[in-house]
C-alpha cells in the first residue's frame, strides 16, 4: 500500500505536466481558442480507469473539409510525440468543434 501511495503523486504530477504541455501545444497548432478537457475513460476489458486529454478546438467544417483537418492533426501529433512520454501518448483525443467562421 505504501508503494501505491508514493506512486500516486508522481503519476498525478506527470499527468498535470503533460496536460499543461498538451494545452500549450494545442494552442500553437489550433489557435488561442483551443482548450484541454481532462476526462476519465474506463478500459472495458480490464475495468481500469485512466485520464485522457481531450483537445477541443474550432474548425470551420470538420466533416467536409477533411483535406485541411488531416494534416493539422498529423502536425499536432508529430509535436505531441516529442513532448510526452509513451504512457501519456495514448491519452489524447482531438475534437474539432464546428465554428461559424474560420
Buried (B, 14 or more C-beta within 10 A) or exposed (E): EEEEEEEEEEBEEBBEBBBEBBBEBBBEBBEEEBEBEEEEEEEEEEEEEBBBBBBBBBBBEBEEBEEEBEEBBEEBBEBBEEBBEEEBEEBBEBEBEEEEEE
